[in-house]
Amino acid sequence: MTVTLKKPTPACVPVHLTDQARFARHAAALPAAARQWLDTLGFGGAPDTHALLPDEQGRLQAVWAGVHAADHPWALAALPRTLPPGRYRLGDAGLAADAQAAALSWQLGAYSFSRYKTPRREAAELLLAPGAAARHGLLLAQAIADTRDLINTPAEHMGPAELAAAVQRMARAHGAQCRQTVGDALLKAGFPAIHAVGRAATQAPRLIELNWGDPKAPRLTLVGKGVCFDSGGLDIKTAEGMRQMKKDMGGAATALGLATLVMALKLKLRLTLLIPAVENAIAGNAYRPGDIIETRAGLRIEIGNTDAEGRVILCDALAYAAEAKPDLIIDLATLTGAARVALGGQLPALFCRDLAQARSLVDRGLALHDPLWHLPLWRDYHPGIESEIADIVNTGRGPQAGAINAALFLEDFVPAGQDWLHIDLYAWNDQSRPGRPAGGEAQTLRTLLAHLQQRYGSG
């Protein structure tokens, strides 16, 4: 544990926070020798920088850390693996610290995916006085770390069965019910599209379902794309395109992380989590380009490309979700490369029928530094996904508006009056930043939680 909720002792080294705008004022209160030392180091309070301040015997006396703001979610993320190992506490000589941000940023600054490789060095420890804000920060950090771990785990150890086991562990921890519909049972239960995509893999496809909460409370249904590895199917990807496809279950991992927070915070909801879990593999029984696939909703899909498999499995899960008439459906999916071309990896694409809700979510994401960006459900593009021999085709007629075409495809399986959010996310950091190492990432998790808390209450 790199953040310990315990009253700090005098032996803990204080970490004083400052920023570029106020560093001169903060430094003016220091002894002349300390000011000179910081000036010699060139420290000026820039974000993600720090300076070690020694005492007269050369021992570490204090740390000065530059931040964007004290309540920034990554305020202290650069420190745990760069400070000398030891125990630290929040100081009071600069900006007033924010306990939630401190707990969240320090804990995630120490994060590394260590299942297969031990970190090179021990992270520094931060002692924080116990309190609700600090506990909430650690809860968020744990959900984010668990989500990252799922995404980072290679498909050899994170197939549909292992993903189901992760959901089952979370269900047991929070007193939820969990069930699976596996293999050919999907056909009998009315999930033919999920079965079609996953039937060629060694591990059987499945629909994982978790239920929790008061049956009388408003129902929230989370749907996460659980493609545990995506070869592209018979329309096989290039080697480069396939390299990171262990992350194609990032939507499922994020949905599970959000479900965990809903349960841990005891939000006043009737929660359902649905994860269609498959591997898009190549074998003699793999689904083919040109096939016509039945769906739970009764619509028939022409397969234009087997590498557009995520929307095919999601359509059965969304149709099933809508049957219960929930107050809100949120689906999360690493769905299209087109969303990455449009917005890059750091901005997930949000699709929403309610423009006011979409704007509120974008504003909230910007405020929380957990952004997403609104793209339109542009109905004039729908003819591009209409098939001449079936109801709908899983690819557009050309490369334009690929993320919108995918969202329009999904919308056909969500009834017109149903409140629904679709988030097309990357679930990955291509390069490391403080608190956000290269690898799996829990994008939009904090923003969606805040949206749910504002809409349904904090628990």
FENFEN-V212670 format. One record per backbone hydrogen bond with DSSP energy under -1.0 kcal/mol. NH is the residue of the N-H (numbers start at 1). CO is the residue of the C=O. If there is no record, write none. Layout:
# FENFEN-V212670
nh->NH co->CO
nh->NH co->CO
This chain:
# FENFEN-V212670
nh->4 co->126
nh->6 co->4
nh->6 co->128
nh->12 co->9
nh->13 co->87
nh->15 co->89
nh->16 co->63
nh->18 co->65
nh->23 co->19
nh->26 co->22
nh->27 co->23
nh->28 co->24
nh->29 co->26
nh->30 co->27
nh->35 co->31
nh->36 co->32
nh->37 co->33
nh->38 co->34
nh->39 co->35
nh->40 co->36
nh->41 co->37
nh->43 co->38
nh->48 co->66
nh->49 co->46
nh->51 co->64
nh->53 co->62
nh->55 co->59
nh->58 co->55
nh->61 co->53
nh->62 co->53
nh->63 co->14
nh->64 co->51
nh->65 co->16
nh->66 co->49
nh->67 co->18
nh->72 co->69
nh->75 co->72
nh->77 co->74
nh->79 co->76
nh->82 co->79
nh->83 co->79
nh->88 co->125
nh->89 co->13
nh->91 co->15
nh->95 co->17
nh->102 co->98
nh->103 co->99
nh->104 co->100
nh->105 co->101
nh->106 co->102
nh->107 co->103
nh->108 co->104
nh->109 co->105
nh->110 co->106
nh->114 co->112
nh->124 co->80
nh->125 co->86
nh->126 co->2
nh->127 co->88
nh->128 co->4
nh->135 co->131
nh->136 co->132
nh->137 co->133
nh->138 co->134
nh->139 co->135
nh->140 co->136
nh->141 co->137
nh->142 co->138
nh->143 co->139
nh->144 co->140
nh->145 co->141
nh->146 co->142
nh->147 co->143
nh->148 co->144
nh->149 co->145
nh->150 co->146
nh->151 co->147
nh->152 co->148
nh->153 co->149
nh->157 co->154
nh->163 co->159
nh->164 co->160
nh->165 co->161
nh->166 co->162
nh->167 co->163
nh->168 co->164
nh->169 co->165
nh->170 co->166
nh->171 co->167
nh->172 co->168
nh->173 co->169
nh->174 co->170
nh->176 co->171
nh->177 co->211
nh->179 co->209
nh->181 co->207
nh->183 co->205
nh->185 co->182
nh->186 co->183
nh->188 co->184
nh->189 co->185
nh->191 co->186
nh->195 co->191
nh->196 co->192
nh->197 co->193
nh->198 co->194
nh->199 co->195
nh->201 co->198
nh->206 co->277
nh->207 co->181
nh->208 co->275
nh->209 co->179
nh->210 co->273
nh->211 co->177
nh->212 co->271
nh->217 co->214
nh->220 co->270
nh->221 co->328
nh->222 co->272
nh->223 co->330
nh->224 co->274
nh->225 co->332
nh->226 co->276
nh->227 co->248
nh->228 co->226
nh->228 co->278
nh->231 co->280
nh->236 co->234
nh->237 co->231
nh->242 co->238
nh->245 co->242
nh->247 co->244
nh->248 co->245
nh->250 co->247
nh->252 co->225
nh->253 co->249
nh->254 co->250
nh->255 co->251
nh->256 co->252
nh->257 co->253
nh->258 co->254
nh->259 co->255
nh->260 co->256
nh->261 co->257
nh->262 co->258
nh->263 co->259
nh->264 co->260
nh->265 co->261
nh->267 co->262
nh->269 co->267
nh->270 co->218
nh->271 co->212
nh->272 co->220
nh->273 co->210
nh->274 co->222
nh->275 co->208
nh->277 co->206
nh->278 co->226
nh->280 co->229
nh->281 co->279
nh->286 co->283
nh->290 co->303
nh->291 co->288
nh->293 co->301
nh->298 co->295
nh->301 co->293
nh->302 co->392
nh->303 co->291
nh->308 co->305
nh->313 co->309
nh->314 co->310
nh->315 co->311
nh->317 co->313
nh->318 co->314
nh->319 co->315
nh->320 co->316
nh->321 co->317
nh->322 co->318
nh->324 co->321
nh->325 co->322
nh->327 co->219
nh->328 co->219
nh->329 co->419
nh->330 co->221
nh->331 co->421
nh->332 co->223
nh->333 co->423
nh->335 co->333
nh->341 co->337
nh->342 co->338
nh->343 co->339
nh->344 co->340
nh->349 co->424
nh->350 co->373
nh->351 co->422
nh->358 co->354
nh->359 co->355
nh->360 co->356
nh->361 co->357
nh->362 co->358
nh->363 co->359
nh->364 co->360
nh->365 co->361
nh->366 co->362
nh->367 co->363
nh->368 co->364
nh->370 co->365
nh->373 co->348
nh->375 co->350
nh->378 co->376
nh->379 co->377
nh->381 co->378
nh->382 co->379
nh->384 co->381
nh->385 co->382
nh->386 co->383
nh->391 co->300
nh->392 co->300
nh->393 co->385
nh->394 co->302
nh->405 co->401
nh->406 co->402
nh->407 co->403
nh->408 co->404
nh->409 co->405
nh->410 co->406
nh->411 co->407
nh->412 co->408
nh->413 co->410
nh->414 co->411
nh->418 co->415
nh->421 co->329
nh->422 co->351
nh->423 co->331
nh->424 co->349
nh->425 co->333
nh->429 co->439
nh->433 co->436
nh->436 co->433
nh->439 co->429
nh->441 co->427
nh->443 co->441
nh->445 co->442
nh->448 co->444
nh->449 co->445
nh->450 co->446
nh->451 co->447
nh->452 co->448
nh->453 co->449
nh->454 co->450
nh->455 co->451
nh->456 co->452
nh->457 co->453
